[in-house]
């Protein structure tokens, strides 16, 4: 059996595992290292007046709705691990995963209820040792279509170099987009910022995660629709990048994008990525032909 056929079979098996049990990683050699684990912080949201929240005004109720959706987005990104009200004594409970206490503070300072002065907060370092792995039911299409978007390019570089280009922040910035945040680990961020100066939530693939990888062979990650499709942006599709080293020293890159829904704007999103992945793979080819992309 050819090496390419073996890789395809391994990939299809891996995809079944990913889609059935959530984010996974398969490491082919023990020397492969993943990013260090982030720290955890327990945050208490404290009301700023007596009898809170029983005496909320209509305007404050609107702010608390924005607070809920702010936290919901952070849960989808994997930044907030859990959140909810505690009733005796009364306070809001939030567990955050962040690189530092300063980063955790920056996250909670952007909460609409804190900005509005409805809450103050206290931060306590902690370690989450046990956590159930749940994937929100609305994160993926419930009944995805069989449609696949497949693109391929030959790159004049060794497989290890091409793999690093896809799996590191520094690598993706040479061909994919001018800014990024990539951590090669189970459930790690795979965020590509096409518009780094745009508001949060509109910069690129924010909230997308690594689903699985085989060192120097395969990478799988979530993907989302661009901001012009707000109805579908929070529903994630899946991308698989397969690498195959040829006898010529070139690397064949095969990208498969799947997990599409039916009807509505899904056809428009599919057509958008039909063109977008051509652009990305052309940039990848250029990166290893004439050098890294010079972003304006």
Secondary structure, DSSP 8 states (H G I E B T S, - for coil): --HHHHHHHHHHHHHHHHHHH-S----SSTT-------EEEEEEEEESSTTTTTT--HHHHHHHHHHHHHHHHHHHHTSEEEEEEEETTEEEEEEEEESSHHHHHHHHHTSHHHHTTSEEEEEEEE----------TTSB-TT--S--EEEEEEESS-HHHHHHHHHSHHHHTTTT-SEEEE--STT-BEEEESSTTS-TTSSBSTT-BEEEEETTTEEEEEE---TT-TTTTTSBEEEEEEEEE-TTS-EEEEEEEE----STTHHHHHHHHHHHHHHHHHHHHHHTTT-S----
